[in-house]
Amino acid sequence: MEFPARSLSAFPLPDGQNSVQFVAFDMNEQQWSLKVSIRNEGRYLKPWLRGEWGDYVHQKGLQKGDKVILTMDEEESGERIYRIRAERKMFGFWYSIDDQQ
């Protein structure tokens, strides 16, 4: 899944690296090992998710048009906590897919 380059500030890439691994928790507190990668070449970074992303898509039954929200909170200790949730639009409203599991 590609996502906006402006979101890269939430994923500090080690110097000289084009990817960083992190763990995101879904609404059921299940951990997902994900990896943000960027292109090594070209004008644009074009970040995308890898790792257990395919497993997340399969388990949640994601479809074209669904929305995935990935957030980061920084604790006082400096630790970054990532959360991931998926939503589907039904009858004009967005509903959490995690609630339907």
All heavy atoms as an XYZ file, in Angstrom:
847
protein
N       0.847     -1.172      0.000
C       0.000      0.000      0.000
C       0.886      1.227      0.000
O       1.745      1.379      0.856
C      -0.894      0.020      1.242
C      -1.714      1.295      1.317
S      -2.696      1.494      2.811
C      -1.504      2.262      3.878
N       0.680      2.102     -0.959
C       1.375      3.381     -0.974
C       0.619      4.363     -0.094
O      -0.577      4.233      0.113
C       1.446      3.934     -2.396
C       2.388      3.162     -3.285
C       2.542      3.804     -4.658
O       2.272      5.013     -4.789
O       2.927      3.087     -5.578
N       1.352      5.337      0.450
C       0.715      6.370      1.264
C       1.457      7.682      1.078
O       2.557      7.705      0.516
C       0.616      5.947      2.733
C       1.924      5.693      3.415
C       2.543      6.690      4.145
C       2.533      4.458      3.335
C       3.749      6.461      4.774
C       3.732      4.217      3.973
C       4.338      5.226      4.694
N       0.897      8.796      1.554
C       1.490     10.116      1.293
C       2.890     10.276      1.902
O       3.131      9.901      3.055
C       0.518     11.089      1.960
C      -0.749     10.332      2.154
C      -0.359      8.896      2.289
N       3.813     10.847      1.123
C       5.182     11.072      1.592
C       5.217     11.998      2.800
O       6.110     11.892      3.632
C       6.032     11.630      0.454
N       4.231     12.872      2.939
C       4.219     13.797      4.085
C       4.083     13.051      5.413
O       4.359     13.597      6.472
C       3.111     14.830      3.924
C       1.712     14.286      4.031
C       0.648     15.379      3.876
N      -0.669     14.842      3.956
C      -1.372     14.375      2.937
N      -0.848     14.395      1.716
N      -2.585     13.887      3.099
N       3.688     11.784      5.371
C       3.540     10.975      6.579
C       4.859     10.341      7.030
O       4.914      9.733      8.101
C       2.524      9.863      6.346
O       1.276     10.398      5.987
N       5.899     10.466      6.238
C       7.166      9.809      6.550
C       7.806     10.288      7.849
O       8.599      9.567      8.445
C       8.164     10.004      5.406
C       8.054      9.007      4.273
C       8.996      9.381      3.141
C       8.334      7.598      4.754
N       7.454     11.477      8.321
C       8.058     11.983      9.561
C       7.738     11.081     10.758
O       8.461     11.091     11.758
C       7.596     13.416      9.836
O       6.189     13.447     10.026
N       6.693     10.291     10.676
C       6.331      9.368     11.761
C       7.186      8.102     11.750
O       7.118      7.303     12.675
C       4.851      8.988     11.660
N       8.008      7.938     10.713
C       8.828      6.739     10.555
C      10.276      7.146     10.283
O      10.709      7.182      9.136
C       8.311      5.887      9.393
C       6.860      5.580      9.484
C       5.942      6.342      8.780
C       6.408      4.551     10.277
C       4.585      6.076      8.867
C       5.053      4.279     10.377
C       4.142      5.044      9.667
N      11.032      7.449     11.337
C      12.417      7.880     11.114
C      13.264      6.764     10.506
O      13.426      5.700     11.108
C      12.912      8.267     12.503
C      11.999      7.581     13.461
C      10.690      7.379     12.753
N      13.742      7.006      9.299
C      14.571      6.019      8.609
C      16.013      6.149      9.085
O      16.542      7.255      9.155
C      14.515      6.239      7.091
C      13.158      6.040      6.424
C      13.215      6.468      4.974
C      12.723      4.599      6.530
N      16.670      5.034      9.421
C      18.086      5.091      9.797
C      18.909      5.648      8.634
O      18.576      5.422      7.463
C      18.447      3.631     10.065
C      17.142      2.937     10.309
C      16.129      3.675      9.491
N      19.968      6.390      8.944
C      20.821      6.964      7.899
C      21.284      5.888      6.931
O      21.725      4.810      7.339
C      22.039      7.650      8.527
C      21.681      8.942      9.229
O      20.622      9.523      8.906
O      22.457      9.382     10.101
N      21.158      6.189      5.648
C      21.603      5.284      4.607
C      20.652      4.129      4.328
O      20.934      3.301      3.475
N      19.522      4.067      5.023
C      18.559      2.984      4.828
C      17.331      3.501      4.069
O      17.010      4.681      4.133
C      18.110      2.420      6.175
C      19.233      1.854      7.012
C      19.821      0.602      6.380
O      19.100     -0.288      5.955
N      21.137      0.546      6.319
N      16.651      2.591      3.376
C      15.428      2.985      2.669
C      14.192      2.327      3.270
O      13.123      2.333      2.666
C      15.537      2.670      1.179
C      15.446      1.187      0.893
O      15.800      0.357      1.727
N      14.958      0.852     -0.289
N      14.332      1.738      4.482
C      13.175      1.117      5.123
C      13.359      1.106      6.637
O      14.483      1.219      7.141
C      12.963     -0.309      4.608
O      14.051     -1.122      4.975
N      12.240      0.971      7.337
C      12.248      0.850      8.792
C      11.092     -0.060      9.195
O      10.006      0.024      8.644
C      12.154      2.229      9.488
C      10.842      2.924      9.184
C      12.352      2.104     10.986
N      11.359     -0.960     10.144
C      10.325     -1.862     10.641
C       9.710     -1.286     11.908
O      10.377     -0.591     12.675
C      10.905     -3.240     10.925
C      11.244     -3.996      9.662
C      11.645     -5.423      9.949
O      12.753     -5.679     10.395
N      10.716     -6.342      9.686
N       8.432     -1.602     12.124
C       7.734     -1.168     13.332
C       6.576     -2.124     13.581
O       6.208     -2.916     12.723
C       7.236      0.280     13.197
C       6.188      0.469     12.147
C       4.847      0.533     12.500
C       6.523      0.572     10.807
C       3.863      0.701     11.543
C       5.553      0.746      9.839
C       4.218      0.811     10.208
N       6.023     -2.049     14.775
C       4.870     -2.866     15.145
C       3.685     -1.935     15.339
O       3.800     -0.910     16.012
C       5.138     -3.673     16.432
C       3.879     -4.366     16.906
C       6.256     -4.677     16.200
N       2.561     -2.273     14.736
C       1.322     -1.506     14.908
C       0.290     -2.414     15.563
O       0.223     -3.609     15.273
C       0.802     -0.996     13.562
N      -0.499     -1.831     16.447
C      -1.556     -2.563     17.140
C      -2.898     -2.203     16.516
O      -3.187     -1.021     16.312
C      -1.582     -2.182     18.630
C      -0.337     -2.569     19.367
C       0.744     -1.723     19.413
C      -0.259     -3.802     19.997
C       1.908     -2.081     20.095
C       0.895     -4.172     20.680
C       1.983     -3.304     20.721
N      -3.724     -3.218     16.227
C      -5.053     -2.928     15.705
C      -6.009     -2.679     16.869
O      -5.601     -2.668     18.041
C      -5.545     -4.017     14.748
C      -5.816     -5.366     15.397
O      -5.918     -5.447     16.644
O      -5.939     -6.349     14.640
N      -7.274     -2.477     16.582
C      -8.264     -2.144     17.602
C      -8.488     -3.284     18.589
O      -9.010     -3.082     19.674
C      -9.597     -1.758     16.945
C      -9.489     -0.580     15.994
S      -9.087      0.954     16.802
C     -10.655      1.329     17.555
N      -8.072     -4.504     18.208
C      -8.191     -5.669     19.095
C      -6.873     -5.965     19.806
O      -6.708     -7.037     20.376
C      -8.649     -6.887     18.283
C     -10.002     -6.654     17.651
O     -10.923     -6.172     18.292
N     -10.116     -6.977     16.374
N      -5.925     -5.023     19.727
C      -4.591     -5.141     20.327
C      -3.739     -6.230     19.695
O      -2.739     -6.653     20.273
C      -4.667     -5.325     21.850
C      -5.256     -4.136     22.581
C      -4.486     -2.833     22.362
O      -3.238     -2.837     22.368
O      -5.149     -1.791     22.162
N      -4.117     -6.695     18.500
C      -3.264     -7.641     17.775
C      -2.094     -6.864     17.186
O      -2.260     -5.780     16.648
C      -4.041     -8.342     16.665
C      -3.179     -9.354     15.919
C      -3.950    -10.188     14.932
O      -5.174    -10.227     14.954
N      -3.239    -10.866     14.061
N      -0.908     -7.442     17.291
C       0.298     -6.806     16.767
C       0.512     -7.185     15.308
O       0.332     -8.345     14.939
C       1.526     -7.245     17.561
C       1.521     -6.793     18.986
C       2.801     -7.204     19.698
O       3.845     -7.351     19.080
N       2.717     -7.414     21.001
N       0.925     -6.188     14.523
C       1.245     -6.399     13.113
C       2.644     -5.859     12.870
O       2.907     -4.686     13.110
C       0.230     -5.680     12.217
C      -1.148     -6.210     12.401
C      -2.108     -5.739     13.260
C      -1.716     -7.342     11.765
N      -3.241     -6.512     13.182
C      -3.024     -7.503     12.265
C      -1.247     -8.239     10.817
C      -3.862     -8.528     11.836
C      -2.086     -9.260     10.388
C      -3.382     -9.379     10.901
N       3.535     -6.718     12.407
C       4.905     -6.310     12.095
C       4.915     -5.744     10.676
O       4.711     -6.473      9.701
C       5.846     -7.511     12.201
O       7.152     -7.120     11.874
N       5.130     -4.441     10.582
C       5.065     -3.756      9.294
C       6.402     -3.104      8.977
O       7.247     -2.924      9.853
C       3.961     -2.697      9.319
C       2.557     -3.223      9.620
C       1.587     -2.065      9.805
C       2.080     -4.159      8.520
N       6.567     -2.752      7.731
C       7.805     -2.129      7.277
C       7.459     -1.027      6.291
O       6.703     -1.257      5.340
C       8.671     -3.191      6.597
C      10.033     -2.733      6.179
C      10.791     -3.921      5.596
C      12.242     -3.633      5.468
N      12.985     -4.811      4.976
N       7.977      0.166      6.544
C       7.821      1.286      5.607
C       9.074      1.337      4.750
O      10.193      1.323      5.275
C       7.644      2.626      6.353
C       7.728      3.794      5.391
C       6.320      2.653      7.082
N       8.895      1.390      3.455
C      10.015      1.473      2.518
C       9.817      2.657      1.588
O       8.680      3.060      1.321
C      10.106      0.193      1.672
O      10.304     -0.931      2.488
N      10.941      3.196      1.116
C      10.898      4.245      0.098
C      11.803      3.829     -1.057
O      12.670      2.962     -0.896
C      11.334      5.624      0.649
C      12.750      5.552      1.218
C      10.350      6.125      1.685
C      13.334      6.896      1.587
N      11.606      4.470     -2.195
C      12.427      4.168     -3.365
C      13.851      4.662     -3.151
O      14.081      5.673     -2.496
C      11.846      4.824     -4.606
C      10.528      4.267     -4.976
C       9.845      4.831     -6.162
N      10.454      5.942     -6.858
C       9.963      6.471     -7.961
N       8.869      5.975     -8.481
N      10.537      7.474     -8.552
N      14.812      3.936     -3.706
C      16.219      4.363     -3.662
C      16.524      5.400     -4.726
O      17.476      6.151     -4.604
C      17.152      3.164     -3.875
C      17.223      2.275     -2.661
O      17.096      2.730     -1.542
N      17.424      0.994     -2.892
N      15.732      5.405     -5.778
C      15.993      6.279     -6.920
C      14.729      7.031     -7.286
O      13.638      6.688     -6.855
C      16.437      5.453     -8.126
C      17.667      4.631     -7.892
C      17.988      3.736     -9.082
O      17.189      3.679    -10.040
O      19.035      3.081     -9.043
N      14.912      8.021     -8.107
C      13.759      8.746     -8.628
C      13.509     10.042     -7.883
O      14.078     10.315     -6.828
N      12.634     10.788     -8.454
C      12.332     12.125     -7.949
C      11.463     12.092     -6.694
O      11.579     12.936     -5.827
C      11.629     12.892     -9.068
C      11.364     14.305     -8.771
C      10.814     14.998     -9.989
N      10.445     16.354     -9.649
C       9.769     17.144    -10.422
N       9.379     16.717    -11.599
N       9.471     18.357    -10.050
N      10.596     11.098     -6.599
C       9.654     11.022     -5.494
C       9.955      9.814     -4.614
O      10.396      8.780     -5.089
C       8.221     10.934     -6.033
C       7.862     12.094     -6.923
C       7.808     11.945     -8.296
C       7.608     13.347     -6.377
C       7.495     13.024     -9.114
C       7.300     14.428     -7.182
C       7.244     14.259     -8.551
O       6.948     15.332     -9.346
N       9.692      9.944     -3.328
C       9.979      8.877     -2.378
C       9.021      7.696     -2.507
O       9.417      6.549     -2.369
C       9.928      9.417     -0.942
C      10.946     10.503     -0.621
C      10.707     11.051      0.774
C      12.359      9.966     -0.759
N       7.746      7.958     -2.750
C       6.708      6.934     -2.898
C       6.768      5.866     -1.800
O       7.060      4.701     -2.067
C       6.770      6.281     -4.266
C       6.407      7.241     -5.370
C       5.869      6.514     -6.545
C       5.461      7.556     -7.566
N       4.558      7.068     -8.522
N       6.504      6.239     -0.546
C       6.545      5.249      0.534
C       5.431      4.207      0.409
O       4.350      4.502     -0.085
C       6.356      6.093      1.797
C       5.752      7.368      1.348
C       6.139      7.562     -0.082
N       5.732      2.988      0.873
C       4.733      1.933      0.870
C       4.948      1.014      2.061
O       6.019      0.987      2.653
C       4.728      1.173     -0.450
C       5.875      0.254     -0.690
C       5.927     -1.087     -0.419
C       7.149      0.574     -1.255
N       7.141     -1.610     -0.777
C       7.906     -0.606     -1.293
C       7.720      1.744     -1.739
C       9.207     -0.647     -1.789
C       9.010      1.706     -2.227
C       9.730      0.519     -2.252
N       3.896      0.265      2.399
C       3.931     -0.683      3.519
C       4.202     -2.091      3.017
O       3.679     -2.501      1.973
C       2.588     -0.695      4.256
C       2.313      0.416      5.243
C       0.928      0.239      5.859
C       3.360      0.476      6.329
N       4.991     -2.811      3.810
C       5.276     -4.224      3.532
C       5.200     -4.973      4.854
O       4.572     -4.522      5.779
C       6.656     -4.366      2.901
C       6.771     -3.679      1.592
C       8.083     -3.810      0.897
N       9.182     -4.336      1.697
C      10.400     -4.524      1.250
N      10.690     -4.217      0.025
N      11.358     -5.004      2.015
N       5.854     -6.090      4.946
C       5.814     -6.900      6.164
C       4.523     -7.692      6.195
O       4.138     -8.307      5.199
N       3.837     -7.650      7.322
C       2.584     -8.397      7.472
C       1.378     -7.647      6.892
O       0.241     -7.985      7.204
C       2.339     -8.719      8.947
C       3.337     -9.700      9.511
C       3.086    -10.047     10.968
O       2.437     -9.257     11.700
O       3.548    -11.119     11.386
N       1.629     -6.686      6.035
C       0.547     -5.908      5.434
C      -0.441     -6.820      4.703
O      -1.655     -6.698      4.856
C       1.108     -4.850      4.486
C       0.055     -4.201      3.663
C      -0.107     -4.296      2.320
C      -1.016     -3.374      4.129
N      -1.207     -3.590      1.922
C      -1.781     -3.012      3.016
C      -1.404     -2.924      5.381
C      -2.913     -2.214      3.106
C      -2.537     -2.116      5.473
C      -3.269     -1.769      4.353
N       0.059     -7.755      3.915
C      -0.822     -8.670      3.183
C      -1.690     -9.508      4.114
O      -2.865     -9.750      3.838
N      -1.119     -9.935      5.234
C      -1.881    -10.694      6.225
C      -2.980     -9.817      6.841
O      -4.095    -10.282      7.075
C      -0.966    -11.209      7.340
C       0.064    -12.203      6.834
O      -0.207    -12.883      5.814
O       1.139    -12.293      7.447
N      -2.640     -8.550      7.107
C      -3.626     -7.612      7.666
C      -4.793     -7.441      6.687
O      -5.960     -7.530      7.071
C      -2.962     -6.265      7.964
C      -3.905     -5.244      8.541
C      -4.203     -5.243      9.900
C      -4.503     -4.278      7.740
C      -5.086     -4.306     10.440
C      -5.373     -3.347      8.268
C      -5.663     -3.365      9.616
O      -6.533     -2.446     10.139
N      -4.473     -7.219      5.432
C      -5.500     -7.047      4.395
C      -6.409     -8.267      4.336
O      -7.635     -8.140      4.300
C      -4.846     -6.784      3.020
C      -5.860     -6.886      1.894
C      -4.153     -5.435      3.006
N      -5.805     -9.444      4.361
C      -6.578    -10.691      4.276
C      -7.461    -10.873      5.509
O      -8.655    -11.186      5.377
C      -5.635    -11.878      4.106
C      -6.327    -13.185      4.019
N      -7.030    -13.577      2.892
C      -6.466    -14.191      4.916
C      -7.569    -14.765      3.113
N      -7.231    -15.156      4.331
N      -6.891    -10.712      6.701
C      -7.674    -10.935      7.922
C      -8.835     -9.965      8.035
O      -9.926    -10.332      8.465
C      -6.801    -10.823      9.165
C      -7.613    -11.088     10.438
C      -6.771    -11.068     11.688
O      -5.643    -11.511     11.689
N      -7.333    -10.554     12.763
N      -8.620     -8.717      7.640
C      -9.683     -7.707      7.757
C     -10.647     -7.751      6.575
O     -11.688     -7.107      6.595
C      -9.084     -6.299      7.865
C      -8.106     -6.134      9.025
C      -8.749     -6.423     10.364
C      -7.741     -6.286     11.492
N      -8.279     -6.627     12.787
N     -10.297     -8.501      5.536
C     -11.158     -8.585      4.359
C     -11.251     -7.261      3.621
O     -12.315     -6.901      3.115
N     -10.128     -6.529      3.562
C     -10.146     -5.208      2.936
C     -10.485     -5.294      1.460
O     -10.114     -6.237      0.767
C      -8.799     -4.512      3.121
C      -8.404     -4.209      4.557
C      -7.084     -3.441      4.592
C      -9.482     -3.436      5.289
N     -11.212     -4.281      1.015
C     -11.644     -4.193     -0.373
C     -11.293     -2.821     -0.917
O     -11.040     -1.877     -0.154
C     -13.162     -4.373     -0.456
C     -13.674     -5.651      0.145
C     -15.192     -5.658      0.258
O     -15.889     -4.745     -0.169
N     -15.714     -6.712      0.863
N     -11.309     -2.711     -2.228
C     -11.086     -1.419     -2.864
C     -12.099     -0.420     -2.305
O     -13.287     -0.732     -2.178
C     -11.256     -1.548     -4.382
C     -10.949     -0.278     -5.112
C     -11.059     -0.461     -6.605
C     -10.734      0.838     -7.291
N     -10.776      0.708     -8.750
N     -11.607      0.760     -1.914
C     -12.481      1.783     -1.368
C     -12.451      1.854      0.152
O     -12.905      2.832      0.739
N     -11.944      0.800      0.809
C     -11.812      0.840      2.261
C     -10.728      1.847      2.633
O      -9.852      2.165      1.829
C     -11.450     -0.541      2.817
C     -12.590     -1.528      2.719
O     -13.747     -1.096      2.514
O     -12.333     -2.745      2.847
N     -10.768      2.298      3.869
C      -9.814      3.285      4.354
C      -8.999      2.658      5.472
O      -9.542      2.003      6.353
C     -10.582      4.510      4.868
C      -9.734      5.605      5.387
C     -10.443      6.918      5.677
C     -11.853      6.868      6.146
N     -12.392      8.184      6.541
N      -7.679      2.859      5.427
C      -6.785      2.385      6.485
C      -6.185      3.608      7.158
O      -5.673      4.509      6.493
C      -5.675      1.478      5.921
C      -4.687      1.094      7.012
C      -6.278      0.245      5.286
N      -6.261      3.632      8.482
C      -5.763      4.763      9.253
C      -4.637      4.251     10.144
O      -4.840      3.356     10.967
C      -6.886      5.396     10.092
C      -7.984      5.870      9.153
C      -6.342      6.535     10.942
C      -9.314      6.072      9.811
N      -3.462      4.813      9.949
C      -2.283      4.453     10.723
C      -1.860      5.683     11.507
O      -1.624      6.740     10.924
C      -1.170      4.007      9.770
C       0.115      3.471     10.350
C      -0.136      2.235     11.211
C       1.084      3.124      9.235
N      -1.821      5.560     12.828
C      -1.472      6.707     13.672
C      -0.252      6.377     14.519
O       0.071      5.211     14.754
C      -2.632      7.096     14.606
O      -2.951      5.995     15.453
C      -3.859      7.512     13.812
N       0.417      7.441     14.986
C       1.581      7.297     15.834
C       1.440      8.271     16.995
O       1.115      9.440     16.796
C       2.852      7.598     15.044
C       4.158      7.405     15.813
S       4.698      8.808     16.814
C       4.986     10.048     15.572
N       1.647      7.763     18.210
C       1.696      8.597     19.407
C       3.071      8.434     20.016
O       3.572      7.304     20.134
C       0.630      8.181     20.423
C      -0.774      8.496     19.938
O      -1.003      9.638     19.499
O      -1.627      7.596     19.998
N       3.662      9.546     20.420
C       4.964      9.476     21.054
C       4.801      9.625     22.556
O       4.240     10.599     23.042
C       5.895     10.556     20.500
C       7.327     10.351     20.898
C       8.298     11.158     20.061
O       7.910     11.663     18.992
O       9.451     11.278     20.491
N       5.281      8.616     23.293
C       5.201      8.617     24.750
C       6.224      9.597     25.315
O       7.146     10.023     24.620
C       5.487      7.207     25.284
C       4.547      6.138     24.761
C       3.157      6.253     25.329
O       3.034      6.358     26.558
O       2.198      6.244     24.545
N       6.083      9.952     26.594
C       7.048     10.836     27.240
C       8.454     10.264     27.187
O       9.435     11.000     27.134
C       6.643     11.091     28.694
C       5.439     12.001     28.832
C       5.102     12.290     30.284
O       5.999     12.225     31.143
O       3.924     12.601     30.550
N       8.555      8.945     27.184
C       9.857      8.271     27.132
C      10.495      8.357     25.746
O      11.649      7.976     25.569
C       9.693      6.796     27.507
O       8.905      6.128     26.529
N       9.745      8.834     24.750
C      10.229      8.910     23.383
C       9.826      7.708     22.544
O      10.024      7.700     21.336
N       9.258      6.687     23.192
C       8.806      5.504     22.460
C       7.624      5.871     21.574
O       6.733      6.609     21.980
C       8.396      4.401     23.438
C       7.916      3.143     22.747
C       7.439      2.079     23.724
O       7.340      2.362     24.938
O       7.145      0.974     23.256
N       7.633      5.341     20.370
C       6.542      5.580     19.430
C       5.597      4.388     19.443
O       6.028      3.253     19.287
C       7.080      5.815     18.025
C       7.850      7.099     17.916
C       8.534      7.232     16.579
N       9.287      8.464     16.559
C       9.148      9.392     15.620
N       8.329      9.205     14.611
N       9.867     10.492     15.676
N       4.304      4.669     19.618
C       3.271      3.638     19.618
C       2.433      3.825     18.354
O       1.842      4.891     18.145
C       2.362      3.744     20.869
C       3.184      3.756     22.152
C       1.313      2.638     20.855
C       3.965      2.490     22.415
N       2.390      2.792     17.521
C       1.644      2.855     16.265
C       0.340      2.071     16.400
O       0.300      1.007     17.007
C       2.475      2.270     15.120
C       3.723      3.064     14.835
C       4.928      2.733     15.437
C       3.690      4.139     13.962
C       6.080      3.458     15.172
C       4.833      4.876     13.689
C       6.033      4.532     14.298
O       7.161      5.255     14.040
N      -0.700      2.604     15.826
C      -2.020      1.957     15.793
C      -2.489      1.920     14.341
O      -2.251      2.847     13.567
C      -3.036      2.740     16.618
C      -2.631      2.896     18.058
C      -3.525      2.062     18.933
N      -3.072      2.117     20.304
C      -3.007      1.065     21.091
N      -3.414     -0.100     20.656
N      -2.578      1.163     22.324
N      -3.193      0.837     14.004
C      -3.735      0.696     12.655
C      -5.194      0.280     12.764
O      -5.562     -0.524     13.622
C      -2.917     -0.323     11.824
C      -3.365     -0.317     10.363
C      -2.963     -1.711     12.446
C      -2.426     -1.072      9.439
N      -6.029      0.887     11.936
C      -7.432      0.472     11.887
C      -7.939      0.635     10.458
O      -7.407      1.421      9.675
C      -8.286      1.242     12.882
C      -8.597      2.652     12.535
C      -9.534      3.276     13.594
N     -10.031      4.552     13.166
C      -9.432      5.714     13.399
N      -8.294      5.753     14.056
N      -9.962      6.830     12.972
N      -8.953     -0.141     10.158
C      -9.541     -0.116      8.821
C     -11.014      0.245      8.935
O     -11.684     -0.137      9.897
C      -9.381     -1.478      8.153
N     -11.477      1.003      7.954
C     -12.876      1.421      7.927
C     -13.472      1.175      6.554
O     -12.773      1.202      5.547
C     -12.994      2.908      8.281
C     -12.548      3.226      9.686
C     -12.689      4.702     10.034
O     -12.928      5.530      9.136
O     -12.552      5.029     11.228
N     -14.775      0.941      6.555
C     -15.527      0.719      5.321
C     -16.735      1.636      5.326
O     -17.424      1.771      6.333
C     -15.967     -0.739      5.228
C     -16.752     -1.043      3.964
C     -16.899     -2.529      3.730
N     -15.570     -3.081      3.484
C     -15.174     -4.288      3.906
N     -16.001     -5.060      4.569
N     -13.958     -4.723      3.656
N     -17.009      2.232      4.194
C     -18.158      3.125      4.076
C     -19.398      2.308      3.728
O     -19.422      1.562      2.764
C     -17.907      4.174      2.987
C     -18.857      5.332      3.035
C     -18.411      6.433      2.075
C     -19.218      7.683      2.291
N     -18.744      8.779      1.432
N     -20.423      2.458      4.601
C     -21.705      1.787      4.371
C     -22.809      2.782      4.665
O     -22.791      3.442      5.711
C     -21.842      0.560      5.284
C     -20.839     -0.533      4.970
S     -21.086     -2.055      5.923
C     -20.867     -1.504      7.587
N     -23.728      2.894      3.753
C     -24.880      3.779      3.914
C     -24.437      5.211      4.209
O     -25.064      5.920      4.990
C     -25.820      3.273      5.009
C     -26.224      1.841      4.836
C     -25.780      0.867      5.723
C     -27.018      1.448      3.770
C     -26.133     -0.464      5.559
C     -27.375      0.130      3.601
C     -26.936     -0.832      4.485
N     -23.320      5.629      3.594
C     -22.843      7.001      3.732
C     -22.028      7.281      4.985
O     -21.618      8.410      5.211
N     -21.773      6.264      5.817
C     -20.999      6.446      7.049
C     -19.820      5.488      7.065
O     -19.912      4.374      6.548
C     -21.873      6.194      8.288
C     -23.003      7.157      8.425
C     -24.261      6.829      7.947
C     -22.810      8.406      9.019
C     -25.310      7.716      8.062
C     -23.874      9.292      9.136
C     -25.119      8.956      8.662
N     -18.723      5.897      7.691
C     -17.552      5.037      7.836
C     -17.672      4.213      9.111
O     -17.926      4.765     10.182
C     -16.270      5.880      7.875
C     -15.942      6.464      6.541
C     -16.218      7.723      6.110
C     -15.282      5.809      5.465
N     -15.774      7.896      4.822
C     -15.180      6.732      4.393
C     -14.752      4.524      5.288
C     -14.587      6.427      3.190
C     -14.145      4.213      4.073
C     -14.064      5.151      3.041
N     -17.486      2.899      8.989
C     -17.558      1.982     10.116
C     -16.241      1.237     10.272
O     -15.616      0.854      9.270
C     -18.680      0.957      9.916
C     -20.049      1.559      9.936
C     -20.663      1.988      8.771
C     -20.722      1.728     11.149
C     -21.927      2.564      8.800
C     -21.986      2.290     11.184
C     -22.584      2.708      9.998
O     -23.829      3.286     10.027
N     -15.830      0.988     11.509
C     -14.619      0.241     11.772
C     -14.797     -1.215     11.333
O     -15.785     -1.853     11.715
C     -14.271      0.307     13.263
O     -13.194     -0.560     13.522
N     -13.875     -1.704     10.552
C     -13.908     -3.105     10.148
C     -13.512     -3.985     11.324
O     -13.991     -5.104     11.466
C     -12.998     -3.329      8.925
C     -13.590     -2.612      7.714
C     -12.811     -4.814      8.631
C     -12.735     -2.629      6.477
N     -12.651     -3.489     12.214
C     -12.229     -4.264     13.385
C     -13.415     -4.648     14.258
O     -13.402     -5.709     14.876
C     -11.217     -3.468     14.211
C      -9.895     -3.306     13.504
O      -9.299     -4.321     13.146
O      -9.478     -2.157     13.289
N     -14.429     -3.795     14.347
C     -15.603     -4.082     15.160
C     -16.411     -5.259     14.615
O     -17.181     -5.875     15.316
C     -16.534     -2.868     15.248
C     -15.897     -1.720     16.015
O     -14.936     -1.972     16.775
O     -16.338     -0.579     15.845
N     -16.213     -5.570     13.327
C     -16.989     -6.622     12.680
C     -16.292     -7.978     12.783
O     -16.799     -8.964     12.310
C     -17.203     -6.263     11.205
C     -17.954     -4.968     11.039
C     -17.952     -4.489      9.594
O     -17.618     -5.236      8.686
N     -18.316     -3.237      9.391
N     -15.126     -8.018     13.391
C     -14.340     -9.259     13.486
C     -14.904    -10.147     14.580
O     -15.303     -9.755     15.591
C     -12.877     -8.942     13.788
C     -12.252     -8.033     12.735
C     -11.897     -8.740     11.463
O     -11.205     -9.729     11.518
N     -12.364     -8.272     10.334
